[in-house]
């Protein structure tokens, strides 16, 4: 049984889908006006794991993540760059797709864009106006918060307190300070579409209600996003959706990931030092090119998705260092080396009979990993279980665990299969080990100023020396490479190498 921490219920609850044969989830996607940063990456990775684990537990999962391609921020950035808003939105949608692929995230089953769903949005607003829970004013349309009694339940803030502390622009046309825009009248030079209230464009919140119900139905299982979206975005989504469709409709469970803090601080663009580092140390594209997208993914999974995670940046004489990402990188290298060793060991010899005894613990770590994910998608505990599986494989391959030949072979085959299953659920260690290790080595060698062609020549010279039984020369070459920070690894398929820590 999967249990989730429901933001509305403020506790863990059993996850029982409306239709176990067709689980449905919606996650708020990007507003495409610039490159995303590590904070934006966290919900992408967190809910990708949710999607993967649900797919492992249910026969079908429909995952919808939107793209906001018209918005105040897009219009403002386009004006700054002299670009058409829709052209800018298309460009950064493409950049977003590059980044999300680098993180190892599966594509959603549907990725609707706001501009392609204006008729659905207008129809939903009309329904709200007809029900008397929204009202037009000079081409704008507002949702009347006072008409929705449960407003504030999701964020846990009573309506009277929200009104007292409302920090919104003064607009005398609104009946209440908390009333929010469903439709915005067109301004000169802005993108607009026709509507019963005149030309304009959607407000931010209404788009998600319209697209979620368009692709998932009036009631669906799970809605996700960052903790910063609980109020006002998700509170408003819930209000307008149930205002139009009735109580009990829309999302049955709400899940929210915690913040990514920057050197133990919340991101604040008003902080000049932080602002300086945001482009060089927080932009996702920069980190992908430096450290690899999978290391970022691993790092983000080391902490439970609901808790904040600290992204540490250290400035030193050699430039910027990222301790968390570097540790994640080491763990990934260990995992890929293990999977390559397993592949090499199993590539020779006759497969063992599938049924029979295993080395102790070989059949326990994967169920532990899956149980951790069942418990509100606890990726930190799941990674600990993954490390148990990798450690067992290496001890067996190193001959540190005594076992009959057939038991050893059967256990290695089981470990290889279970690691593939774990990789599919976590989105880690899915790539071809040799390809990943080659790219990783090239990246680290370039950072250290190590010439790859010179290392390869030295390895070839060592192989010739060993073939000529000149083992002293071979050992000398190994020692010389070790002093340069290069570690050699001899295996059944030859000698490989890595850049040592």
C-alpha positions as CSV (number, residue, x, y, z in Angstrom):
1,X,0.0,0.0,0.0
2,X,1.4,3.4,-1.0
3,X,1.0,6.2,1.6
4,X,1.3,9.8,0.7
5,X,1.5,13.0,2.8
6,X,-1.5,15.0,1.7
7,X,-1.1,18.7,2.1
8,X,-4.9,19.2,2.4
9,X,-5.2,16.5,5.1
10,X,-1.9,17.6,6.8
11,X,-1.0,13.9,7.3
12,X,-0.1,10.6,5.6
13,X,-3.0,8.8,4.0
14,X,-3.5,5.7,2.0
15,X,-3.3,6.3,-1.7
16,X,-6.3,4.5,-3.2
17,X,-6.8,5.6,-6.8
18,X,-10.3,6.3,-8.2
19,X,-9.5,3.7,-10.9
20,X,-6.5,1.4,-10.1
21,X,-6.3,0.6,-13.8
22,X,-5.8,4.2,-14.7
23,X,-4.0,6.4,-12.1
24,X,-4.1,10.1,-13.0
25,X,-1.7,12.8,-11.8
26,X,-1.1,16.5,-12.7
27,X,2.0,18.5,-11.9
28,X,2.5,22.2,-12.5
29,X,5.1,22.8,-15.1
30,X,7.3,25.8,-16.0
31,X,6.6,29.3,-17.1
32,X,9.0,29.5,-20.0
33,X,10.8,32.8,-20.0
34,X,14.3,31.8,-19.0
35,X,16.6,29.0,-18.1
36,X,15.6,26.9,-15.1
37,X,17.7,26.5,-12.0
38,X,18.2,23.8,-9.4
39,X,15.2,24.9,-7.4
40,X,13.0,24.4,-10.5
41,X,14.6,21.0,-11.1
42,X,13.5,19.6,-7.7
43,X,9.8,19.1,-8.5
44,X,10.7,17.7,-11.9
45,X,12.8,15.0,-10.3
46,X,10.6,14.4,-7.3
47,X,7.4,13.9,-9.3
48,X,9.3,11.9,-12.0
49,X,10.1,9.4,-9.2
50,X,6.4,9.5,-8.1
51,X,5.4,8.7,-11.7
52,X,8.0,5.9,-12.0
53,X,7.0,4.3,-8.8
54,X,3.3,4.5,-9.5
55,X,3.9,2.9,-12.9
56,X,5.7,0.0,-11.1
57,X,2.7,-0.5,-8.8
58,X,-0.3,0.1,-11.2
59,X,-0.9,-1.0,-14.8
60,X,-1.5,2.5,-16.2
61,X,-0.6,6.0,-15.0
62,X,-1.5,9.1,-16.9
63,X,0.9,12.0,-16.1
64,X,0.1,15.5,-17.2
65,X,2.5,18.5,-16.8
66,X,1.6,21.8,-18.4
67,X,3.7,24.6,-20.0
68,X,2.7,28.2,-19.2
69,X,3.6,29.9,-22.5
70,X,1.8,33.2,-21.9
71,X,2.3,35.1,-18.7
72,X,3.3,38.5,-17.3
73,X,6.9,37.3,-16.9
74,X,7.1,36.1,-20.5
75,X,5.7,39.4,-21.8
76,X,8.1,41.4,-19.6
77,X,11.2,39.4,-20.7
78,X,10.2,39.6,-24.4
79,X,10.0,43.4,-24.1
80,X,13.5,43.4,-22.6
81,X,15.0,41.3,-25.3
82,X,13.0,42.7,-28.2
83,X,11.5,39.3,-29.0
84,X,7.9,38.3,-29.7
85,X,6.5,36.8,-26.6
86,X,5.5,33.5,-28.3
87,X,8.8,33.2,-30.0
88,X,10.6,33.6,-26.7
89,X,8.2,31.1,-25.1
90,X,8.9,28.5,-27.8
91,X,12.7,29.0,-27.5
92,X,12.7,28.5,-23.7
93,X,10.3,25.5,-24.0
94,X,12.9,23.8,-26.1
95,X,15.6,24.7,-23.6
96,X,13.5,23.4,-20.8
97,X,13.1,20.1,-22.6
98,X,16.9,19.8,-23.0
99,X,17.3,20.3,-19.3
100,X,14.6,18.0,-18.2
101,X,16.0,15.3,-20.4
102,X,19.5,15.8,-18.9
103,X,17.9,15.1,-15.5
104,X,16.7,11.7,-16.7
105,X,13.0,12.6,-16.4
106,X,10.5,10.6,-18.4
107,X,8.3,12.7,-20.7
108,X,4.8,13.2,-19.4
109,X,1.9,11.5,-21.2
110,X,0.6,15.0,-22.1
111,X,2.2,18.4,-22.0
112,X,-0.5,20.9,-22.8
113,X,0.3,24.6,-23.5
114,X,-1.9,27.4,-22.3
115,X,-2.0,29.0,-25.8
116,X,-3.4,25.8,-27.3
117,X,-6.3,25.6,-24.7
118,X,-7.9,29.1,-24.7
119,X,-11.3,27.7,-25.6
120,X,-11.3,25.4,-22.6
121,X,-10.2,28.2,-20.3
122,X,-12.8,30.6,-21.6
123,X,-15.5,27.9,-21.2
124,X,-14.5,27.3,-17.6
125,X,-14.6,31.0,-16.8
126,X,-18.0,31.3,-18.4
127,X,-19.2,28.4,-16.1
128,X,-17.9,30.3,-13.0
129,X,-19.6,33.5,-14.1
130,X,-22.9,31.7,-14.7
131,X,-22.7,30.1,-11.2
132,X,-22.2,33.5,-9.7
133,X,-18.8,32.8,-8.2
134,X,-16.9,35.0,-10.7
135,X,-17.7,38.5,-12.0
136,X,-16.5,40.6,-15.0
137,X,-15.3,44.1,-14.6
138,X,-14.4,46.2,-17.7
139,X,-13.0,43.3,-19.7
140,X,-11.4,41.5,-16.7
141,X,-13.0,38.6,-14.8
142,X,-12.3,37.9,-11.1
143,X,-13.1,34.9,-8.9
144,X,-15.1,35.9,-5.8
145,X,-13.2,34.2,-3.0
146,X,-16.0,34.9,-0.5
147,X,-18.3,32.7,-2.5
148,X,-16.1,29.6,-1.8
149,X,-16.3,28.8,1.9
150,X,-13.5,26.3,2.1
151,X,-11.0,28.9,0.8
152,X,-7.8,28.6,2.8
153,X,-8.1,24.9,3.7
154,X,-5.2,23.8,1.5
155,X,-2.8,26.3,2.8
156,X,-4.1,26.1,6.4
157,X,-4.9,29.8,6.6
158,X,-8.4,31.0,7.6
159,X,-10.1,33.3,5.2
160,X,-10.3,36.2,7.7
161,X,-6.5,36.0,8.3
162,X,-5.8,35.9,4.6
163,X,-7.9,39.0,4.0
164,X,-6.2,40.8,6.9
165,X,-2.8,40.0,5.6
166,X,-3.5,40.2,1.9
167,X,-0.5,41.7,0.1
168,X,-2.0,42.4,-3.3
169,X,-2.2,45.4,-5.6
170,X,-5.0,47.8,-4.7
171,X,-7.7,47.4,-7.2
172,X,-10.9,49.2,-6.3
173,X,-12.8,47.2,-9.0
174,X,-12.4,44.0,-6.9
175,X,-15.0,43.1,-4.3
176,X,-12.4,41.6,-2.0
177,X,-8.6,42.0,-1.8
178,X,-8.2,38.3,-2.2
179,X,-10.3,38.0,-5.4
180,X,-8.0,36.9,-8.2
181,X,-8.0,37.3,-12.0
182,X,-9.4,34.6,-14.2
183,X,-9.2,36.7,-17.4
184,X,-7.1,39.8,-18.0
185,X,-8.2,42.5,-20.5
186,X,-5.8,43.1,-23.3
187,X,-3.2,45.8,-23.1
188,X,-1.6,47.4,-26.1
189,X,1.1,45.2,-27.6
190,X,0.3,42.1,-25.5
191,X,-0.9,38.8,-26.9
192,X,-4.7,38.4,-26.7
193,X,-7.6,36.2,-27.7
194,X,-11.3,36.9,-28.1
195,X,-13.7,36.2,-25.2
196,X,-17.2,37.1,-24.1
197,X,-15.6,39.9,-22.0
198,X,-13.5,41.3,-24.8
199,X,-10.0,40.5,-26.0
200,X,-7.5,39.4,-23.3
201,X,-5.6,36.4,-21.9
202,X,-6.0,34.0,-19.1
203,X,-4.9,34.6,-15.5
204,X,-2.3,32.3,-14.1
205,X,-4.4,30.0,-12.0
206,X,-7.3,29.2,-14.3
207,X,-5.1,27.6,-16.9
208,X,-4.1,24.7,-14.7
209,X,-7.7,24.0,-13.8
210,X,-8.8,23.9,-17.4
211,X,-5.9,21.8,-18.6
212,X,-6.0,19.3,-15.7
213,X,-9.7,18.6,-16.1
214,X,-9.3,18.5,-19.9
215,X,-6.8,15.7,-19.8
216,X,-7.6,13.9,-16.5
217,X,-11.4,14.5,-16.0
218,X,-13.2,16.5,-13.4
219,X,-11.7,14.5,-10.5
220,X,-8.3,12.9,-10.5
221,X,-5.9,11.3,-8.1
222,X,-2.9,13.5,-7.4
223,X,-1.8,17.1,-7.9
224,X,1.8,18.0,-7.3
225,X,4.1,21.0,-7.3
226,X,6.6,23.0,-5.1
227,X,5.7,24.2,-1.6
228,X,5.8,27.7,-2.9
229,X,2.7,27.0,-5.1
230,X,0.4,26.0,-2.2
231,X,-0.6,29.6,-1.8
232,X,-1.9,31.3,-3.8
233,X,-1.7,29.1,-6.9
234,X,-3.0,25.7,-5.7
235,X,-5.4,27.3,-3.2
236,X,-6.9,29.2,-6.1
237,X,-6.9,26.2,-8.5
238,X,-8.9,24.3,-5.9
239,X,-11.3,27.1,-5.3
240,X,-12.1,27.8,-9.0
241,X,-12.3,24.2,-9.9
242,X,-14.7,23.2,-7.2
243,X,-16.5,26.4,-7.7
244,X,-17.2,25.4,-11.2
245,X,-17.5,21.6,-10.8
246,X,-18.8,21.1,-7.3
247,X,-17.5,20.0,-3.9
248,X,-15.2,16.9,-3.9
249,X,-14.0,17.4,-7.5
250,X,-10.6,18.1,-8.9
251,X,-7.5,16.7,-7.1
252,X,-8.1,14.1,-4.4
253,X,-4.5,14.3,-3.0
254,X,-2.0,17.3,-3.0
255,X,1.7,16.7,-2.8
256,X,4.4,19.4,-2.4
257,X,8.1,19.3,-2.5
258,X,10.3,21.4,-0.2
259,X,12.6,24.3,-1.1
260,X,16.2,24.0,-2.4
261,X,18.2,26.4,-0.2
262,X,21.4,28.0,-1.4
263,X,24.2,27.8,1.2
264,X,21.6,27.4,4.0
265,X,19.6,30.4,2.8
266,X,16.4,30.7,0.8
267,X,17.0,32.1,-2.7
268,X,16.7,35.9,-2.6
269,X,17.6,37.8,-5.7
270,X,17.8,40.9,-3.6
271,X,21.0,39.4,-2.0
272,X,23.7,40.7,-4.3
273,X,26.2,37.9,-3.7
274,X,23.4,35.3,-4.2
275,X,22.3,37.1,-7.4
276,X,25.9,37.0,-8.7
277,X,26.1,33.2,-8.0
278,X,22.7,32.4,-9.4
279,X,23.9,32.5,-13.0
280,X,27.3,30.8,-12.4
281,X,26.4,28.3,-9.7
282,X,22.6,27.7,-9.6
283,X,21.5,27.7,-13.3
284,X,20.8,24.1,-14.2
285,X,22.4,24.2,-17.6
286,X,25.7,25.3,-16.1
287,X,25.7,22.5,-13.6
288,X,24.7,19.9,-16.2
289,X,27.6,20.8,-18.3
290,X,30.0,20.8,-15.4
291,X,28.7,17.8,-13.3
292,X,26.2,15.9,-15.5
293,X,22.5,15.9,-15.1
294,X,22.4,12.5,-13.3
295,X,24.5,13.8,-10.5
296,X,22.0,16.6,-10.0
297,X,19.2,14.1,-9.9
298,X,21.0,11.9,-7.4
299,X,21.7,14.8,-5.2
300,X,18.1,15.9,-5.2
301,X,17.0,12.4,-4.2
302,X,19.3,12.2,-1.1
303,X,16.7,14.1,0.9
304,X,13.0,13.3,1.3
305,X,11.1,15.4,-1.3
306,X,9.0,17.2,1.4
307,X,12.1,18.4,3.3
308,X,14.3,21.3,2.3
309,X,17.6,20.4,0.8
310,X,20.7,22.6,1.0
311,X,22.7,23.2,-2.2
312,X,26.2,24.1,-1.1
313,X,28.6,26.2,-3.2
314,X,32.1,26.8,-2.0
315,X,34.3,29.5,-3.5
316,X,38.0,28.8,-3.4
317,X,41.3,29.5,-5.2
318,X,40.4,26.9,-7.8
319,X,36.9,28.4,-8.4
320,X,33.6,27.0,-7.4
321,X,33.1,23.7,-5.8
322,X,29.8,21.8,-5.2
323,X,30.3,19.3,-2.4
324,X,26.8,17.8,-2.6
325,X,27.0,17.3,-6.4
326,X,30.6,15.9,-6.2
327,X,29.5,13.3,-3.6
328,X,26.6,12.4,-5.8
329,X,29.0,12.0,-8.7
330,X,31.2,9.6,-6.7
331,X,28.2,7.5,-5.8
332,X,27.1,7.3,-9.4
333,X,30.5,6.3,-10.6
334,X,30.5,3.5,-8.0
335,X,27.1,2.4,-9.2
336,X,28.1,2.4,-12.9
337,X,31.4,0.6,-12.2
338,X,29.4,-2.0,-10.3
339,X,27.0,-2.5,-13.1
340,X,29.8,-2.8,-15.6
341,X,31.6,-5.4,-13.4
342,X,28.4,-7.4,-13.2
343,X,27.9,-7.3,-17.0
344,X,31.5,-8.4,-17.6
345,X,31.3,-11.2,-15.0
346,X,28.0,-12.5,-16.4
347,X,29.1,-12.2,-20.0
348,X,31.0,-15.4,-19.7
349,X,29.8,-18.8,-18.4
350,X,26.6,-20.6,-18.4
351,X,23.6,-19.0,-16.7
352,X,22.6,-20.5,-13.5
353,X,19.3,-22.3,-12.9
354,X,16.8,-19.5,-12.0
355,X,15.6,-21.2,-8.9
356,X,17.8,-22.0,-5.9
357,X,19.6,-20.5,-3.0
358,X,21.1,-17.0,-3.0
359,X,23.8,-15.3,-1.0
360,X,22.2,-13.9,2.2
361,X,20.6,-10.5,1.7
362,X,20.5,-10.6,-2.1
363,X,16.8,-10.8,-2.2
364,X,16.1,-8.3,0.6
365,X,17.4,-4.9,-0.5
366,X,15.1,-4.3,-3.5
367,X,11.9,-5.0,-1.5
368,X,13.3,-2.5,1.1
369,X,13.9,0.1,-1.7
370,X,10.3,-0.4,-2.9
371,X,8.9,-0.2,0.6
372,X,10.7,3.1,1.1
373,X,9.1,4.5,-2.0
374,X,5.7,3.2,-0.9
375,X,6.2,5.3,2.3
376,X,5.5,8.7,0.7
377,X,8.3,8.2,-1.9
378,X,11.2,8.2,0.6
379,X,14.1,8.4,-1.8
380,X,16.7,8.9,0.9
381,X,15.8,5.5,2.3
382,X,15.6,4.0,-1.2
383,X,19.1,5.2,-2.0
384,X,20.4,3.5,1.2
385,X,18.8,0.2,0.0
386,X,20.4,0.7,-3.4
387,X,23.8,1.1,-1.8
388,X,23.3,-2.2,0.0
389,X,22.6,-4.0,-3.3
390,X,25.7,-2.4,-4.9
391,X,27.9,-3.2,-1.9
392,X,26.8,-6.9,-1.9
393,X,27.5,-7.2,-5.6
394,X,31.1,-5.8,-5.2
395,X,31.8,-8.0,-2.2
396,X,30.7,-11.0,-4.2
397,X,32.7,-10.0,-7.2
398,X,35.8,-9.4,-5.0
399,X,35.6,-12.8,-3.5
400,X,34.9,-11.5,-0.1
401,X,31.8,-13.7,0.3
402,X,32.2,-17.4,0.1
403,X,29.6,-19.2,-2.0
404,X,29.4,-22.3,-4.3
405,X,29.9,-21.5,-7.9
406,X,26.2,-21.9,-8.9
407,X,25.0,-19.8,-5.9
408,X,27.4,-17.1,-6.8
409,X,26.4,-17.1,-10.4
410,X,22.7,-17.1,-9.5
411,X,23.1,-14.3,-7.0
412,X,25.0,-12.1,-9.5
413,X,22.2,-12.6,-12.1
414,X,19.6,-11.7,-9.5
415,X,21.6,-8.6,-8.4
416,X,21.9,-7.5,-12.0
417,X,18.2,-7.9,-12.7
418,X,17.2,-6.2,-9.4
419,X,19.6,-3.3,-10.1
420,X,17.9,-2.7,-13.4
421,X,14.5,-2.6,-11.6
422,X,15.8,-0.2,-9.1
423,X,17.3,2.0,-11.8
424,X,13.9,2.2,-13.6
425,X,12.1,3.3,-10.4
426,X,14.7,5.9,-9.3
427,X,15.8,7.0,-12.8
428,X,19.4,6.4,-11.8
429,X,22.1,4.1,-13.3
430,X,19.9,3.5,-16.4
431,X,22.5,4.4,-19.0
432,X,25.0,2.0,-20.6
433,X,27.7,1.8,-18.0
434,X,30.6,2.0,-20.4
435,X,29.1,5.1,-22.2
436,X,28.4,6.8,-18.9
437,X,31.8,6.1,-17.5
438,X,33.5,7.2,-20.7
439,X,31.7,10.6,-20.7
440,X,32.3,11.0,-16.9
441,X,36.0,10.2,-17.3
442,X,36.3,12.7,-20.1
443,X,34.6,15.4,-18.1
444,X,36.8,14.8,-15.1
445,X,40.0,14.5,-17.2
446,X,39.3,17.9,-18.8
447,X,38.7,19.5,-15.5
448,X,42.0,18.1,-14.2
449,X,44.0,18.9,-17.3
450,X,44.7,15.2,-18.0
451,X,45.4,14.4,-21.7
452,X,43.3,11.3,-22.5
453,X,45.4,10.3,-25.5
454,X,48.6,10.2,-23.4
455,X,46.9,8.0,-20.8
456,X,45.7,5.6,-23.5
457,X,49.2,5.4,-25.0
458,X,50.6,4.6,-21.5
459,X,48.0,1.9,-21.0
460,X,48.9,0.3,-24.4
461,X,52.6,0.4,-23.4
462,X,51.8,-1.3,-20.1
463,X,49.8,-4.0,-21.9
464,X,52.8,-4.6,-24.2
465,X,55.2,-4.8,-21.3
466,X,52.9,-7.3,-19.5
467,X,52.6,-9.4,-22.6
468,X,56.4,-9.5,-22.8
469,X,56.4,-10.5,-19.1
470,X,58.2,-7.3,-18.2
471,X,56.0,-6.8,-15.1
472,X,58.4,-4.4,-13.5
473,X,57.9,-2.0,-16.4
474,X,54.1,-2.5,-16.2
475,X,54.1,-1.7,-12.5
476,X,56.2,1.4,-13.1
477,X,53.7,2.7,-15.6
478,X,50.8,2.0,-13.2
479,X,52.6,3.9,-10.4
480,X,53.4,6.8,-12.8
481,X,49.7,7.1,-13.8
482,X,48.6,6.9,-10.2
483,X,50.8,9.9,-9.4
484,X,48.9,11.8,-12.2
485,X,45.6,10.9,-10.6
486,X,44.7,8.0,-12.8
487,X,43.6,4.7,-11.4
488,X,43.8,1.6,-13.6
489,X,41.3,-1.3,-13.4
490,X,42.1,-4.6,-14.9
491,X,39.1,-6.8,-15.9
492,X,38.1,-9.7,-18.2
493,X,37.7,-7.3,-21.1
494,X,41.0,-5.5,-20.6
495,X,42.2,-2.4,-18.7
496,X,40.0,0.6,-18.0
497,X,40.8,3.7,-16.1
498,X,39.3,6.4,-14.1
499,X,40.3,9.8,-12.7
500,X,40.8,9.3,-9.0
501,X,39.4,11.6,-6.3
